[in-house]
């Protein structure tokens, strides 16, 4: 089963997940390539560990192929609820000069603060690699 991932972050979809302000330290640049919709598996296999992981996101997932919007929303809502249970969540405690790294192939990232009063500097690097399967 596959879902359709829409990388377009419209203000209406994105505002539910990040309260934007003009004092942003990171500018999001949107391109035509980022607005394309493409199918991906709901569950992907990590190419190094072989472990299975959900490959959906409330921000980027537009629906499940072959289902109505209502059917798709019900299943995706269940998955979003499941993957945010406390047993799966890591909350980072920031300290000065700290560096964090994660593997986007098996991690859902959500920055919800914890660095108030400090400049958040982020250098994002994406490594080209495998096609999700």
JOJOCOR-V81848 format. One record per residue. N is the residue number from 1. SS is DSSP state (2 for helix, 1 for strand, 0 for the rest). OMEGA is omega in whole degrees, 0 to 359 (* if undefined). D_CENTER is the distance of its C-alpha to the mean C-alpha in Angstrom with 1 decimal. Layout:
BEGIN
n->N ss->SS omega->OMEGA d_center->D_CENTER
n->N ss->SS omega->OMEGA d_center->D_CENTER
END
This chain:
BEGIN
n->1 ss->0 omega->179 d_center->19.3
n->2 ss->1 omega->174 d_center->16.6
n->3 ss->1 omega->178 d_center->14.2
n->4 ss->1 omega->182 d_center->13.8
n->5 ss->1 omega->179 d_center->10.6
n->6 ss->1 omega->184 d_center->11.3
n->7 ss->0 omega->182 d_center->9.8
n->8 ss->0 omega->180 d_center->12.3
n->9 ss->0 omega->178 d_center->11.3
n->10 ss->0 omega->179 d_center->14.6
n->11 ss->2 omega->181 d_center->15.8
n->12 ss->2 omega->181 d_center->16.3
n->13 ss->2 omega->188 d_center->12.8
n->14 ss->2 omega->186 d_center->11.2
n->15 ss->0 omega->179 d_center->14.1
n->16 ss->0 omega->185 d_center->13.2
n->17 ss->0 omega->179 d_center->10.3
n->18 ss->0 omega->178 d_center->12.1
n->19 ss->0 omega->183 d_center->15.9
n->20 ss->0 omega->172 d_center->16.7
n->21 ss->0 omega->179 d_center->20.1
n->22 ss->0 omega->181 d_center->22.2
n->23 ss->0 omega->183 d_center->22.4
n->24 ss->0 omega->179 d_center->19.1
n->25 ss->0 omega->182 d_center->19.2
n->26 ss->0 omega->179 d_center->16.5
n->27 ss->0 omega->176 d_center->16.9
n->28 ss->0 omega->181 d_center->14.3
n->29 ss->0 omega->182 d_center->16.2
n->30 ss->0 omega->179 d_center->15.7
n->31 ss->0 omega->176 d_center->17.7
n->32 ss->0 omega->179 d_center->19.0
n->33 ss->2 omega->181 d_center->17.2
n->34 ss->2 omega->182 d_center->13.8
n->35 ss->2 omega->181 d_center->15.2
n->36 ss->0 omega->175 d_center->16.1
n->37 ss->1 omega->182 d_center->15.1
n->38 ss->1 omega->181 d_center->15.2
n->39 ss->1 omega->176 d_center->15.5
n->40 ss->1 omega->175 d_center->13.6
n->41 ss->1 omega->175 d_center->14.6
n->42 ss->0 omega->178 d_center->13.2
n->43 ss->1 omega->179 d_center->14.0
n->44 ss->1 omega->177 d_center->14.1
n->45 ss->1 omega->180 d_center->16.6
n->46 ss->0 omega->185 d_center->16.0
n->47 ss->0 omega->180 d_center->18.6
n->48 ss->0 omega->185 d_center->20.1
n->49 ss->0 omega->184 d_center->20.2
n->50 ss->0 omega->180 d_center->20.5
n->51 ss->0 omega->178 d_center->18.4
n->52 ss->1 omega->178 d_center->16.5
n->53 ss->1 omega->173 d_center->12.9
n->54 ss->1 omega->182 d_center->10.9
n->55 ss->0 omega->179 d_center->8.8
n->56 ss->0 omega->180 d_center->7.4
n->57 ss->0 omega->178 d_center->4.8
n->58 ss->0 omega->181 d_center->7.1
n->59 ss->0 omega->189 d_center->6.3
n->60 ss->0 omega->185 d_center->6.7
n->61 ss->1 omega->183 d_center->8.9
n->62 ss->1 omega->181 d_center->12.5
n->63 ss->1 omega->179 d_center->14.6
n->64 ss->1 omega->181 d_center->16.3
n->65 ss->0 omega->177 d_center->19.1
n->66 ss->0 omega->179 d_center->22.6
n->67 ss->0 omega->174 d_center->21.9
n->68 ss->0 omega->179 d_center->22.8
n->69 ss->2 omega->180 d_center->20.2
n->70 ss->2 omega->178 d_center->21.6
n->71 ss->2 omega->180 d_center->21.3
n->72 ss->2 omega->181 d_center->17.8
n->73 ss->2 omega->180 d_center->16.8
n->74 ss->2 omega->181 d_center->18.7
n->75 ss->2 omega->180 d_center->17.2
n->76 ss->2 omega->177 d_center->13.5
n->77 ss->2 omega->177 d_center->14.6
n->78 ss->2 omega->181 d_center->16.2
n->79 ss->2 omega->179 d_center->13.3
n->80 ss->2 omega->178 d_center->11.0
n->81 ss->2 omega->181 d_center->14.1
n->82 ss->2 omega->187 d_center->14.8
n->83 ss->2 omega->177 d_center->11.7
n->84 ss->0 omega->173 d_center->12.1
n->85 ss->0 omega->182 d_center->15.8
n->86 ss->2 omega->182 d_center->17.3
n->87 ss->2 omega->180 d_center->18.2
n->88 ss->2 omega->187 d_center->14.7
n->89 ss->0 omega->173 d_center->13.6
n->90 ss->0 omega->177 d_center->14.6
n->91 ss->0 omega->184 d_center->15.7
n->92 ss->0 omega->175 d_center->16.7
n->93 ss->0 omega->186 d_center->20.1
n->94 ss->0 omega->171 d_center->20.6
n->95 ss->0 omega->181 d_center->24.0
n->96 ss->0 omega->176 d_center->25.6
n->97 ss->0 omega->182 d_center->24.8
n->98 ss->0 omega->177 d_center->21.9
n->99 ss->0 omega->175 d_center->19.5
n->100 ss->0 omega->177 d_center->16.3
n->101 ss->0 omega->176 d_center->14.6
n->102 ss->0 omega->181 d_center->12.1
n->103 ss->0 omega->182 d_center->11.4
n->104 ss->0 omega->179 d_center->7.9
n->105 ss->0 omega->181 d_center->9.9
n->106 ss->0 omega->182 d_center->10.0
n->107 ss->0 omega->171 d_center->7.8
n->108 ss->0 omega->185 d_center->4.9
n->109 ss->0 omega->175 d_center->5.6
n->110 ss->0 omega->179 d_center->7.3
n->111 ss->0 omega->182 d_center->10.6
n->112 ss->0 omega->175 d_center->13.2
n->113 ss->0 omega->182 d_center->16.3
n->114 ss->0 omega->180 d_center->19.0
n->115 ss->0 omega->181 d_center->20.2
n->116 ss->0 omega->180 d_center->22.3
n->117 ss->0 omega->180 d_center->25.3
n->118 ss->0 omega->177 d_center->23.9
n->119 ss->0 omega->177 d_center->22.5
n->120 ss->0 omega->179 d_center->18.9
n->121 ss->0 omega->182 d_center->19.1
n->122 ss->0 omega->173 d_center->16.1
n->123 ss->0 omega->183 d_center->16.7
n->124 ss->0 omega->176 d_center->13.8
n->125 ss->0 omega->177 d_center->15.0
n->126 ss->0 omega->180 d_center->13.6
n->127 ss->0 omega->177 d_center->16.0
n->128 ss->0 omega->183 d_center->17.0
n->129 ss->0 omega->188 d_center->17.5
n->130 ss->0 omega->172 d_center->17.5
n->131 ss->0 omega->182 d_center->16.7
n->132 ss->0 omega->176 d_center->14.7
n->133 ss->0 omega->* d_center->17.4
END
